[in-house]
């Protein structure tokens, strides 16, 4: 079974909102003008592009994906080796946007990620995003058992 774990929006919350507005404005304008399709393409790319991780339990492989336009998955499958490990890492992301009055708007996201490490304890890719440490520990145990990996 292949599990799809959504991770992040590629352009952050502000870029995603702006992209969706451009997308829907382009849909309306494309009814009247052919040039509205340019707004649809730009807005669709910025508004819907995201990242995810695909985990194949049966094939013992993982894939980090960039989902272009929210549909087209790009990435390379990585086979899981017995020397690999998984662990938990805290993630703090801050997105900053400026208003027309030059005031900063900061949006902070704090979450926990289950990360795949290689044999030298170097980070390869995130596998799952959770909101709490307890949920991350539970996912760590579950994924470790399914994939046959040790914990860091």
N, CA and C atoms as an extended XYZ file, in Angstrom:
456
Properties=species:S:1:pos:R:3:atomname:S:1:resname:S:1:resid:I:1 pbc="F F F"
N         0.840       -1.172        0.000 N   UNK     1
C         0.000        0.000        0.000 CA  UNK     1
C         0.892        1.245        0.000 C   UNK     1
N         0.538        2.227       -0.806 N   UNK     2
C         1.289        3.477       -0.892 CA  UNK     2
C         0.529        4.547       -0.113 C   UNK     2
N         1.215        5.126        0.884 N   UNK     3
C         0.625        6.197        1.686 CA  UNK     3
C         1.129        7.540        1.182 C   UNK     3
N         0.222        8.499        1.064 N   UNK     4
C         0.570        9.849        0.619 CA  UNK     4
C         0.452       10.785        1.813 C   UNK     4
N         1.576       11.329        2.275 N   UNK     5
C         1.598       12.246        3.412 CA  UNK     5
C         1.879       13.650        2.914 C   UNK     5
N         0.903       14.545        3.044 N   UNK     6
C         1.086       15.930        2.614 CA  UNK     6
C         1.968       16.652        3.622 C   UNK     6
N         2.916       17.438        3.102 N   UNK     7
C         3.855       18.133        3.976 CA  UNK     7
C         3.600       19.633        4.009 C   UNK     7
N         3.893       20.354        2.948 N   UNK     8
C         3.809       21.818        2.945 CA  UNK     8
C         3.266       22.335        1.627 C   UNK     8
N         2.843       23.596        1.663 N   UNK     9
C         2.564       24.344        0.441 CA  UNK     9
C         3.879       24.989        0.019 C   UNK     9
N         4.219       24.920       -1.237 N   UNK    10
C         5.527       25.373       -1.696 CA  UNK    10
C         5.737       26.875       -1.555 C   UNK    10
N         4.705       27.670       -1.688 N   UNK    11
C         4.841       29.119       -1.640 CA  UNK    11
C         4.306       29.722       -0.340 C   UNK    11
N         4.058       28.889        0.651 N   UNK    12
C         3.598       29.380        1.945 CA  UNK    12
C         2.135       29.766        1.920 C   UNK    12
N         1.600       30.174        3.069 N   UNK    13
C         0.170       30.492        3.138 CA  UNK    13
C        -0.204       31.756        2.358 C   UNK    13
N         0.665       32.754        2.348 N   UNK    14
C         0.353       33.994        1.641 CA  UNK    14
C         0.406       33.768        0.134 C   UNK    14
N         1.434       33.066       -0.346 N   UNK    15
C         1.540       32.771       -1.771 CA  UNK    15
C         0.407       31.881       -2.257 C   UNK    15
N         0.002       30.940       -1.422 N   UNK    16
C        -1.105       30.059       -1.788 CA  UNK    16
C        -2.401       30.843       -1.928 C   UNK    16
N        -2.658       31.748       -0.991 N   UNK    17
C        -3.873       32.574       -1.071 CA  UNK    17
C        -3.849       33.469       -2.304 C   UNK    17
N        -2.714       34.104       -2.562 N   UNK    18
C        -2.604       34.973       -3.730 CA  UNK    18
C        -2.761       34.163       -5.018 C   UNK    18
N        -2.182       32.975       -5.060 N   UNK    19
C        -2.305       32.128       -6.242 CA  UNK    19
C        -3.731       31.691       -6.502 C   UNK    19
N        -4.458       31.373       -5.443 N   UNK    20
C        -5.859       30.973       -5.624 CA  UNK    20
C        -6.707       32.142       -6.118 C   UNK    20
N        -6.426       33.335       -5.622 N   UNK    21
C        -7.160       34.519       -6.103 CA  UNK    21
C        -6.876       34.740       -7.583 C   UNK    21
N        -5.603       34.635       -7.987 N   UNK    22
C        -5.259       34.769       -9.404 CA  UNK    22
C        -5.925       33.687      -10.245 C   UNK    22
N        -5.961       32.471       -9.722 N   UNK    23
C        -6.570       31.353      -10.449 CA  UNK    23
C        -8.056       31.609      -10.714 C   UNK    23
N        -8.791       31.984       -9.667 N   UNK    24
C       -10.231       32.198       -9.836 CA  UNK    24
C       -10.532       33.456      -10.648 C   UNK    24
N        -9.701       34.493      -10.508 N   UNK    25
C        -9.873       35.682      -11.352 CA  UNK    25
C        -9.602       35.333      -12.811 C   UNK    25
N        -8.609       34.494      -13.055 N   UNK    26
C        -8.322       34.057      -14.414 CA  UNK    26
C        -9.439       33.226      -15.006 C   UNK    26
N       -10.081       32.400      -14.157 N   UNK    27
C       -11.226       31.620      -14.654 CA  UNK    27
C       -12.352       32.532      -15.124 C   UNK    27
N       -12.616       33.580      -14.351 N   UNK    28
C       -13.682       34.513      -14.724 CA  UNK    28
C       -13.292       35.281      -15.985 C   UNK    28
N       -12.056       35.762      -16.033 N   UNK    29
C       -11.613       36.547      -17.189 CA  UNK    29
C       -11.475       35.709      -18.454 C   UNK    29
N       -11.180       34.414      -18.309 N   UNK    30
C       -11.009       33.583      -19.508 CA  UNK    30
C       -12.333       33.365      -20.240 C   UNK    30
N       -13.448       33.631      -19.577 N   UNK    31
C       -14.743       33.560      -20.268 CA  UNK    31
C       -14.881       34.695      -21.279 C   UNK    31
N       -14.225       35.839      -20.993 N   UNK    32
C       -14.349       37.010      -21.857 CA  UNK    32
C       -13.087       37.271      -22.679 C   UNK    32
N       -11.921       36.977      -22.115 N   UNK    33
C       -10.658       37.272      -22.781 CA  UNK    33
C        -9.778       36.019      -22.797 C   UNK    33
N        -9.096       35.820      -23.901 N   UNK    34
C        -8.196       34.680      -24.025 CA  UNK    34
C        -6.978       34.828      -23.109 C   UNK    34
N        -6.580       36.059      -22.812 N   UNK    35
C        -5.414       36.302      -21.965 CA  UNK    35
C        -5.665       35.913      -20.499 C   UNK    35
N        -6.890       35.648      -20.138 N   UNK    36
C        -7.194       35.185      -18.779 CA  UNK    36
C        -6.605       33.822      -18.476 C   UNK    36
N        -6.277       33.058      -19.525 N   UNK    37
C        -5.662       31.740      -19.324 CA  UNK    37
C        -4.269       31.852      -18.720 C   UNK    37
N        -3.581       32.988      -18.967 N   UNK    38
C        -2.265       33.199      -18.350 CA  UNK    38
C        -2.422       33.302      -16.840 C   UNK    38
N        -3.433       34.020      -16.386 N   UNK    39
C        -3.693       34.112      -14.943 CA  UNK    39
C        -4.071       32.761      -14.357 C   UNK    39
N        -4.807       31.967      -15.118 N   UNK    40
C        -5.177       30.632      -14.647 CA  UNK    40
C        -3.929       29.777      -14.453 C   UNK    40
N        -3.001       29.821      -15.403 N   UNK    41
C        -1.778       29.020      -15.293 CA  UNK    41
C        -0.888       29.485      -14.139 C   UNK    41
N        -0.655       30.782      -14.044 N   UNK    42
C         0.199       31.297      -12.963 CA  UNK    42
C        -0.447       31.058      -11.608 C   UNK    42
N        -1.721       31.366      -11.491 N   UNK    43
C        -2.429       31.166      -10.224 CA  UNK    43
C        -2.529       29.706       -9.834 C   UNK    43
N        -2.742       28.832      -10.806 N   UNK    44
C        -2.803       27.398      -10.514 CA  UNK    44
C        -1.475       26.859      -10.024 C   UNK    44
N        -0.387       27.337      -10.626 N   UNK    45
C         0.937       26.885      -10.200 CA  UNK    45
C         1.254       27.371       -8.789 C   UNK    45
N         1.093       28.666       -8.543 N   UNK    46
C         1.437       29.235       -7.236 CA  UNK    46
C         0.449       28.785       -6.159 C   UNK    46
N        -0.811       28.683       -6.489 N   UNK    47
C        -1.826       28.376       -5.481 CA  UNK    47
C        -1.930       26.917       -5.087 C   UNK    47
N        -1.608       26.016       -5.994 N   UNK    48
C        -1.856       24.609       -5.718 CA  UNK    48
C        -0.611       23.731       -5.621 C   UNK    48
N         0.580       24.264       -5.920 N   UNK    49
C         1.804       23.472       -5.833 CA  UNK    49
C         2.135       23.188       -4.373 C   UNK    49
N         2.446       21.937       -4.073 N   UNK    50
C         2.729       21.528       -2.693 CA  UNK    50
C         3.772       20.413       -2.693 C   UNK    50
N         4.165       20.002       -1.490 N   UNK    51
C         5.105       18.893       -1.353 CA  UNK    51
C         4.440       17.773       -0.571 C   UNK    51
N         4.890       16.559       -0.826 N   UNK    52
C         4.363       15.406       -0.110 CA  UNK    52
C         5.412       14.299       -0.108 C   UNK    52
N         5.149       13.285        0.682 N   UNK    53
C         6.021       12.113        0.745 CA  UNK    53
C         5.163       10.875        0.495 C   UNK    53
N         5.592       10.050       -0.452 N   UNK    54
C         4.919        8.785       -0.728 CA  UNK    54
C         5.724        7.668       -0.079 C   UNK    54
N         5.036        6.789        0.644 N   UNK    55
C         5.691        5.674        1.333 CA  UNK    55
C         5.061        4.387        0.837 C   UNK    55
N         5.880        3.519        0.254 N   UNK    56
C         5.439        2.222       -0.248 CA  UNK    56
C         5.909        1.157        0.746 C   UNK    56
N         4.969        0.644        1.563 N   UNK    57
C         5.310       -0.364        2.572 CA  UNK    57
C         5.747       -1.678        1.933 C   UNK    57
N         5.053       -2.098        0.901 N   UNK    58
C         5.345       -3.394        0.280 CA  UNK    58
C         6.659       -3.366       -0.498 C   UNK    58
N         6.916       -2.290       -1.220 N   UNK    59
C         8.128       -2.195       -2.022 CA  UNK    59
C         9.324       -1.675       -1.250 C   UNK    59
N         9.127       -1.284        0.025 N   UNK    60
C        10.201       -0.747        0.873 CA  UNK    60
C        10.938        0.392        0.170 C   UNK    60
N        10.176        1.451       -0.195 N   UNK    61
C        10.761        2.606       -0.835 CA  UNK    61
C         9.958        3.852       -0.476 C   UNK    61
N        10.595        5.013       -0.597 N   UNK    62
C         9.955        6.288       -0.301 CA  UNK    62
C        10.245        7.263       -1.438 C   UNK    62
N         9.400        8.295       -1.542 N   UNK    63
C         9.559        9.275       -2.612 CA  UNK    63
C         9.130       10.640       -2.100 C   UNK    63
N        10.021       11.634       -2.222 N   UNK    64
C         9.678       13.020       -1.911 CA  UNK    64
C         9.144       13.647       -3.188 C   UNK    64
N         7.939       14.200       -3.140 N   UNK    65
C         7.272       14.705       -4.335 CA  UNK    65
C         7.026       16.201       -4.254 C   UNK    65
N         7.235       16.863       -5.374 N   UNK    66
C         6.716       18.202       -5.587 CA  UNK    66
C         5.491       18.024       -6.466 C   UNK    66
N         4.336       18.419       -5.963 N   UNK    67
C         3.093       18.257       -6.697 CA  UNK    67
C         2.811       19.541       -7.469 C   UNK    67
N         3.239       19.587       -8.732 N   UNK    68
C         3.047       20.773       -9.550 CA  UNK    68
C         1.583       20.908       -9.911 C   UNK    68
N         1.041       22.108       -9.739 N   UNK    69
C        -0.376       22.401       -9.951 CA  UNK    69
C        -1.266       21.533       -9.052 C   UNK    69
N        -0.705       20.883       -8.048 N   UNK    70
C        -1.454       20.007       -7.155 CA  UNK    70
C        -1.753       18.649       -7.759 C   UNK    70
N        -1.295       18.389       -8.986 N   UNK    71
C        -1.649       17.155       -9.684 CA  UNK    71
C        -0.419       16.356      -10.103 C   UNK    71
N         0.529       16.991      -10.791 N   UNK    72
C         1.672       16.315      -11.394 CA  UNK    72
C         2.740       16.072      -10.327 C   UNK    72
N         3.008       14.808      -10.023 N   UNK    73
C         3.999       14.457       -9.004 CA  UNK    73
C         5.366       14.275       -9.648 C   UNK    73
N         6.355       14.980       -9.109 N   UNK    74
C         7.720       14.817       -9.575 CA  UNK    74
C         8.576       14.362       -8.405 C   UNK    74
N         9.495       13.485       -8.649 N   UNK    75
C        10.373       12.999       -7.598 CA  UNK    75
C        10.958       11.656       -7.975 C   UNK    75
N        11.845       11.175       -7.132 N   UNK    76
C        12.561        9.931       -7.405 CA  UNK    76
C        12.358        8.971       -6.236 C   UNK    76
N        12.086        7.716       -6.548 N   UNK    77
C        11.935        6.703       -5.506 CA  UNK    77
C        13.298        6.390       -4.894 C   UNK    77
N        13.325        6.296       -3.579 N   UNK    78
C        14.533        5.945       -2.839 CA  UNK    78
C        14.281        4.608       -2.152 C   UNK    78
N        15.082        3.575       -2.456 N   UNK    79
C        14.879        2.290       -1.767 CA  UNK    79
C        15.345        2.390       -0.311 C   UNK    79
N        14.610        1.728        0.564 N   UNK    80
C        14.954        1.737        1.990 CA  UNK    80
C        15.963        0.635        2.251 C   UNK    80
N        17.075        1.030        2.854 N   UNK    81
C        18.136        0.092        3.193 CA  UNK    81
C        18.087       -0.192        4.688 C   UNK    81
N        18.570       -1.359        5.116 N   UNK    82
C        18.510       -1.701        6.543 CA  UNK    82
C        19.334       -0.761        7.433 C   UNK    82
N        20.319       -0.055        6.868 N   UNK    83
C        21.147        0.841        7.680 CA  UNK    83
C        20.490        2.189        7.929 C   UNK    83
N        19.388        2.476        7.259 N   UNK    84
C        18.688        3.748        7.452 CA  UNK    84
C        17.959        3.762        8.783 C   UNK    84
N        17.663        4.976        9.277 N   UNK    85
C        16.966        5.153       10.552 CA  UNK    85
C        15.892        6.217       10.378 C   UNK    85
N        14.971        6.258       11.326 N   UNK    86
C        13.985        7.329       11.341 CA  UNK    86
C        14.001        7.993       12.709 C   UNK    86
N        13.623        9.248       12.733 N   UNK    87
C        13.603       10.003       13.978 CA  UNK    87
C        12.618       11.154       13.883 C   UNK    87
N        12.533       11.918       14.968 N   UNK    88
C        11.614       13.053       15.060 CA  UNK    88
C        12.433       14.332       15.124 C   UNK    88
N        11.956       15.337       14.413 N   UNK    89
C        12.600       16.646       14.435 CA  UNK    89
C        11.523       17.721       14.537 C   UNK    89
N        11.763       18.710       15.389 N   UNK    90
C        10.823       19.817       15.528 CA  UNK    90
C        11.062       20.809       14.397 C   UNK    90
N         9.992       21.311       13.808 N   UNK    91
C        10.092       22.245       12.694 CA  UNK    91
C         9.398       23.548       13.062 C   UNK    91
N        10.118       24.648       12.938 N   UNK    92
C         9.557       25.983       13.138 CA  UNK    92
C         9.723       26.752       11.837 C   UNK    92
N         8.615       27.084       11.201 N   UNK    93
C         8.660       27.832        9.954 CA  UNK    93
C         7.944       29.156       10.165 C   UNK    93
N         8.557       30.232        9.707 N   UNK    94
C         7.952       31.548        9.793 CA  UNK    94
C         7.869       32.126        8.397 C   UNK    94
N         6.669       32.536        8.014 N   UNK    95
C         6.441       33.176        6.736 CA  UNK    95
C         6.197       34.653        7.002 C   UNK    95
N         6.837       35.522        6.212 N   UNK    96
C         6.709       36.961        6.406 CA  UNK    96
C         6.193       37.586        5.124 C   UNK    96
N         5.177       38.410        5.273 N   UNK    97
C         4.639       39.190        4.160 CA  UNK    97
C         4.530       40.634        4.632 C   UNK    97
N         4.583       41.546        3.688 N   UNK    98
C         4.504       42.961        4.009 CA  UNK    98
C         3.240       43.548        3.416 C   UNK    98
N         2.564       44.391        4.208 N   UNK    99
C         1.357       45.043        3.737 CA  UNK    99
C         1.741       46.276        2.922 C   UNK    99
N         0.745       46.959        2.380 N   UNK   100
C         1.028       48.157        1.591 CA  UNK   100
C         1.592       49.267        2.460 C   UNK   100
N         1.310       49.233        3.752 N   UNK   101
C         1.857       50.224        4.678 CA  UNK   101
C         3.219       49.819        5.212 C   UNK   101
N         3.834       48.811        4.599 N   UNK   102
C         5.158       48.298        4.959 CA  UNK   102
C         5.197       47.713        6.372 C   UNK   102
N         4.108       47.148        6.807 N   UNK   103
C         4.078       46.442        8.087 CA  UNK   103
C         4.269       44.961        7.830 C   UNK   103
N         5.055       44.355        8.689 N   UNK   104
C         5.342       42.925        8.521 CA  UNK   104
C         4.233       42.089        9.136 C   UNK   104
N         3.836       41.062        8.416 N   UNK   105
C         2.869       40.085        8.907 CA  UNK   105
C         3.593       38.753        8.982 C   UNK   105
N         3.817       38.262       10.184 N   UNK   106
C         4.520       36.992       10.385 CA  UNK   106
C         3.522       35.894       10.713 C   UNK   106
N         3.649       34.786       10.024 N   UNK   107
C         2.840       33.603       10.293 CA  UNK   107
C         3.807       32.496       10.680 C   UNK   107
N         3.675       31.992       11.903 N   UNK   108
C         4.581       30.971       12.410 CA  UNK   108
C         3.846       29.645       12.502 C   UNK   108
N         4.500       28.592       11.989 N   UNK   109
C         3.964       27.238       12.077 CA  UNK   109
C         4.967       26.378       12.828 C   UNK   109
N         4.502       25.731       13.884 N   UNK   110
C         5.348       24.819       14.644 CA  UNK   110
C         4.734       23.429       14.542 C   UNK   110
N         5.545       22.472       14.105 N   UNK   111
C         5.064       21.102       14.018 CA  UNK   111
C         6.240       20.153       14.213 C   UNK   111
N         5.927       18.870       14.193 N   UNK   112
C         6.931       17.818       14.365 CA  UNK   112
C         6.912       16.953       13.122 C   UNK   112
N         8.109       16.543       12.688 N   UNK   113
C         8.212       15.748       11.478 CA  UNK   113
C         8.954       14.451       11.753 C   UNK   113
N         8.465       13.383       11.145 N   UNK   114
C         9.168       12.107       11.171 CA  UNK   114
C        10.118       12.140        9.976 C   UNK   114
N        11.414       12.012       10.256 N   UNK   115
C        12.461       12.207        9.255 CA  UNK   115
C        13.176       10.888        8.982 C   UNK   115
N        13.530       10.653        7.714 N   UNK   116
C        14.339        9.502        7.319 CA  UNK   116
C        15.804        9.927        7.306 C   UNK   116
N        16.658        9.171        8.014 N   UNK   117
C        18.086        9.441        8.091 CA  UNK   117
C        18.850        8.320        7.407 C   UNK   117
N        20.066        8.643        6.899 N   UNK   118
C        20.917        7.600        6.331 CA  UNK   118
C        21.775        6.989        7.430 C   UNK   118
N        22.712        6.134        7.055 N   UNK   119
C        23.520        5.420        8.048 CA  UNK   119
C        24.427        6.355        8.835 C   UNK   119
N        24.770        7.523        8.284 N   UNK   120
C        25.615        8.496        8.981 CA  UNK   120
C        24.819        9.534        9.743 C   UNK   120
N        23.544        9.279        9.997 N   UNK   121
C        22.626       10.185       10.699 CA  UNK   121
C        22.467       11.533       10.001 C   UNK   121
N        22.548       11.544        8.666 N   UNK   122
C        22.262       12.740        7.892 CA  UNK   122
C        20.825       12.654        7.390 C   UNK   122
N        20.159       13.779        7.433 N   UNK   123
C        18.752       13.838        7.064 CA  UNK   123
C        18.583       13.621        5.562 C   UNK   123
N        17.686       12.691        5.198 N   UNK   124
C        17.401       12.437        3.788 CA  UNK   124
C        16.145       13.187        3.368 C   UNK   124
N        15.045       12.945        4.068 N   UNK   125
C        13.770       13.572        3.708 CA  UNK   125
C        12.760       13.429        4.832 C   UNK   125
N        11.785       14.347        4.916 N   UNK   126
C        10.696       14.173        5.880 CA  UNK   126
C         9.676       13.169        5.344 C   UNK   126
N         9.124       12.375        6.255 N   UNK   127
C         8.138       11.374        5.864 CA  UNK   127
C         6.716       11.747        6.267 C   UNK   127
N         6.568       12.432        7.397 N   UNK   128
C         5.228       12.739        7.909 CA  UNK   128
C         5.294       13.994        8.754 C   UNK   128
N         4.237       14.801        8.709 N   UNK   129
C         4.129       16.005        9.521 CA  UNK   129
C         2.974       15.823       10.511 C   UNK   129
N         3.244       16.116       11.787 N   UNK   130
C         2.210       16.027       12.814 CA  UNK   130
C         2.219       17.305       13.639 C   UNK   130
N         1.122       17.543       14.350 N   UNK   131
C         1.003       18.758       15.150 CA  UNK   131
C         1.539       18.603       16.565 C   UNK   131
N         1.557       17.380       17.093 N   UNK   132
C         1.993       17.192       18.482 CA  UNK   132
C         3.126       16.163       18.553 C   UNK   132
N         3.870       16.239       19.637 N   UNK   133
C         4.982       15.318       19.842 CA  UNK   133
C         4.483       13.891       20.073 C   UNK   133
N         3.362       13.743       20.748 N   UNK   134
C         2.809       12.410       21.012 CA  UNK   134
C         2.392       11.719       19.716 C   UNK   134
N         1.765       12.478       18.817 N   UNK   135
C         1.368       11.902       17.532 CA  UNK   135
C         2.603       11.536       16.704 C   UNK   135
N         3.651       12.348       16.797 N   UNK   136
C         4.890       12.052       16.068 CA  UNK   136
C         5.544       10.778       16.599 C   UNK   136
N         5.525       10.590       17.921 N   UNK   137
C         6.086        9.361       18.506 CA  UNK   137
C         5.303        8.134       18.077 C   UNK   137
N         3.988        8.264       18.028 N   UNK   138
C         3.145        7.159       17.576 CA  UNK   138
C         3.425        6.815       16.111 C   UNK   138
N         3.542        7.835       15.258 N   UNK   139
C         3.861        7.608       13.843 CA  UNK   139
C         5.263        7.027       13.670 C   UNK   139
N         6.191        7.454       14.526 N   UNK   140
C         7.554        6.927       14.472 CA  UNK   140
C         7.560        5.425       14.728 C   UNK   140
N         6.837        4.987       15.737 N   UNK   141
C         6.753        3.561       16.044 CA  UNK   141
C         6.069        2.789       14.918 C   UNK   141
N         4.973        3.343       14.402 N   UNK   142
C         4.227        2.664       13.342 CA  UNK   142
C         5.059        2.522       12.076 C   UNK   142
N         5.684        3.625       11.645 N   UNK   143
C         6.505        3.571       10.431 CA  UNK   143
C         7.746        2.711       10.619 C   UNK   143
N         8.330        2.770       11.806 N   UNK   144
C         9.501        1.946       12.077 CA  UNK   144
C         9.186        0.467       11.967 C   UNK   144
N         8.017        0.064       12.448 N   UNK   145
C         7.614       -1.346       12.360 CA  UNK   145
C         7.272       -1.745       10.928 C   UNK   145
N         6.555       -0.869       10.199 N   UNK   146
C         6.172       -1.202        8.827 CA  UNK   146
C         7.364       -1.272        7.882 C   UNK   146
N         8.315       -0.352        8.058 N   UNK   147
C         9.460       -0.291        7.150 CA  UNK   147
C        10.673       -1.063        7.642 C   UNK   147
N        10.638       -1.519        8.883 N   UNK   148
C        11.756       -2.283        9.459 CA  UNK   148
C        12.970       -1.423        9.712 C   UNK   148
N        12.765       -0.210       10.230 N   UNK   149
C        13.865        0.711       10.470 CA  UNK   149
C        14.075        0.942       11.971 C   UNK   149
N        15.326        1.209       12.349 N   UNK   150
C        15.655        1.565       13.727 CA  UNK   150
C        15.363        3.035       13.977 C   UNK   150
N        15.251        3.387       15.249 N   UNK   151
C        14.993        4.787       15.627 CA  UNK   151
C        16.304        5.461       15.987 C   UNK   151
N        16.343        6.770       15.754 N   UNK   152
C        17.541        7.554       16.110 CA  UNK   152
C        17.494        7.881       17.570 C   UNK   152
